[in-house]
Amino acid sequence: MERHDVSARCHYTNTGARAVHTYRETPFGLFVAREFHAHPRIRHWQAHLIPALNLVVCRYDFHGRREHDYYLDVADITRQGDVWQVRDLYLDLIVHDGLMAEIADTDELLAAREAGYLTETEMHRAVAIAHTALSGLGRARYVLPDWLARRDLHLHWCDAAALA
């Protein structure tokens, strides 16, 4: 379980608490951006938490060449006041904008179910969410902004060059 404490400007994960430089509420959720300090591959992370889609849409800025354009985490997203909680449902999508998208971490989903971290119903819901997203992306020719625009969702990102 991850937590975003907007008033404290802090992102809590299973590996610790991280300072967040940008939180911005949107009509459909929460935008977050923060540095990745001392990470071997990732320099900066931006994400849109979208509860209605059960997705966290992530963009990573890598130290080297871009590995993918977007990473979508299938998750339950809830909010209590200034605190947003994200419960990972162990299934992800990797998007190469305009080229392809793939479902990732099916092995993690099955292992989480086997270990009792997910119920059978939650596992099936995670699969349905991932397949709905994958189908929508396919109809939009794997252009994530186009798929989301069809749902009247328009994401805004920090300028990666300004973060350097």
Legacy VTK file of the C-alpha trace (Angstrom):
# vtk DataFile Version 3.0
C-alpha trace
ASCII
DATASET POLYDATA
POINTS 164 float
0.000 0.000 0.000
1.342 3.405 -0.988
0.203 6.709 0.469
0.412 10.226 -0.869
0.086 12.816 1.873
-0.542 15.957 -0.145
-0.341 18.413 2.773
2.965 16.888 3.967
4.209 16.620 0.330
5.323 13.073 1.005
5.022 9.764 -0.871
5.145 6.724 1.427
6.090 3.384 -0.146
7.194 0.017 1.188
10.789 1.263 0.913
10.346 4.532 2.816
9.137 8.122 2.631
10.053 10.364 -0.300
9.662 14.133 -0.687
7.355 15.186 -3.513
7.947 18.446 -5.358
4.565 18.563 -7.149
1.071 17.480 -6.166
-1.814 18.819 -8.229
-5.437 17.762 -8.039
-7.101 17.216 -11.394
-10.774 16.776 -12.288
-10.134 13.018 -12.461
-7.581 12.413 -9.712
-4.138 13.468 -8.525
-0.907 14.342 -10.350
2.366 13.667 -8.534
5.999 14.267 -9.490
9.166 13.561 -7.578
12.863 12.885 -7.981
14.362 9.418 -7.757
17.559 9.943 -5.763
20.470 7.535 -6.277
18.450 5.213 -8.525
20.594 3.399 -11.119
18.062 3.743 -14.000
15.417 6.331 -13.097
15.982 10.062 -12.575
12.443 11.351 -12.128
8.875 9.990 -11.824
5.539 11.550 -12.698
2.155 9.909 -12.294
-1.556 10.532 -12.576
-3.704 8.632 -10.068
-7.017 7.982 -11.843
-9.489 6.253 -9.487
-12.277 5.895 -12.095
-9.988 3.767 -14.296
-8.208 2.003 -11.403
-4.946 3.098 -13.007
-1.818 4.958 -12.021
-0.404 6.305 -15.294
3.345 6.776 -14.872
6.087 8.449 -16.881
9.679 7.839 -15.935
12.642 9.952 -16.963
15.595 7.616 -17.296
19.298 8.380 -16.944
19.881 6.624 -20.257
17.635 5.950 -23.216
13.869 5.776 -22.698
12.770 2.196 -21.957
9.056 2.877 -22.530
6.725 5.844 -22.767
4.188 4.989 -20.070
3.812 2.448 -17.307
0.281 1.800 -16.059
-0.226 0.247 -12.627
-3.581 -1.469 -12.059
-4.604 -0.371 -8.567
-7.350 0.514 -6.129
-7.105 4.251 -5.447
-8.905 5.871 -2.519
-8.823 9.242 -0.855
-9.392 10.442 2.699
-8.902 14.195 2.951
-5.361 15.053 1.869
-4.208 11.428 1.858
-4.511 9.281 -1.257
-3.932 5.530 -0.944
-2.867 3.261 -3.774
-3.238 -0.483 -3.370
-1.353 -2.319 -6.096
-3.325 -5.085 -7.810
-0.079 -6.625 -9.131
-0.782 -6.225 -12.846
0.753 -3.569 -15.081
0.780 -2.370 -18.676
3.811 -1.070 -20.532
3.061 1.356 -23.352
5.359 2.236 -26.249
3.312 5.160 -27.542
2.035 4.598 -31.073
3.675 1.176 -31.339
2.401 -1.350 -28.831
1.280 -2.096 -25.298
1.668 -5.228 -23.249
0.370 -6.604 -19.983
3.205 -7.212 -17.535
3.690 -8.951 -14.204
1.091 -11.679 -14.619
3.456 -13.847 -12.585
3.270 -11.322 -9.720
-0.526 -11.311 -9.899
-0.661 -15.102 -9.655
1.899 -15.175 -6.838
-0.060 -12.506 -4.919
-3.236 -14.556 -5.299
-1.478 -17.735 -4.178
-0.057 -15.919 -1.122
-3.498 -14.595 -0.206
-2.720 -10.921 -0.886
-5.649 -10.799 -3.325
-8.995 -12.520 -3.310
-10.168 -14.461 -6.339
-12.592 -11.625 -7.116
-9.833 -8.983 -6.887
-7.607 -11.018 -9.170
-10.339 -11.290 -11.811
-11.094 -7.576 -11.491
-7.402 -6.725 -12.020
-7.350 -8.836 -15.189
-10.551 -7.168 -16.451
-9.130 -3.677 -15.771
-5.891 -4.494 -17.603
-7.712 -5.974 -20.592
-10.098 -3.007 -20.796
-7.105 -0.659 -20.888
-5.254 -2.811 -23.418
-8.303 -2.985 -25.688
-8.830 0.774 -25.446
-5.188 1.414 -26.226
-5.423 -0.911 -29.230
-8.436 0.977 -30.608
-6.439 4.211 -30.188
-3.467 2.678 -32.045
-1.525 2.547 -28.773
-1.459 6.328 -28.395
-2.223 6.772 -24.706
-3.280 10.446 -24.898
-5.754 9.582 -27.679
-7.279 6.715 -25.678
-7.653 8.899 -22.606
-9.017 11.848 -24.616
-11.840 9.575 -25.794
-12.696 9.276 -22.093
-12.398 13.061 -21.665
-9.161 12.711 -19.681
-6.307 15.012 -20.638
-3.035 14.453 -18.809
-0.438 17.159 -18.307
3.181 16.402 -17.509
6.161 18.374 -16.251
8.661 19.286 -18.956
11.422 16.675 -18.735
14.033 19.168 -20.027
13.225 21.533 -17.147
13.879 18.718 -14.671
17.451 18.149 -15.869
LINES 1 165
164 0 1 2 3 4 5 6 7 8 9 10 11 12 13 14 15 16 17 18 19 20 21 22 23 24 25 26 27 28 29 30 31 32 33 34 35 36 37 38 39 40 41 42 43 44 45 46 47 48 49 50 51 52 53 54 55 56 57 58 59 60 61 62 63 64 65 66 67 68 69 70 71 72 73 74 75 76 77 78 79 80 81 82 83 84 85 86 87 88 89 90 91 92 93 94 95 96 97 98 99 100 101 102 103 104 105 106 107 108 109 110 111 112 113 114 115 116 117 118 119 120 121 122 123 124 125 126 127 128 129 130 131 132 133 134 135 136 137 138 139 140 141 142 143 144 145 146 147 148 149 150 151 152 153 154 155 156 157 158 159 160 161 162 163
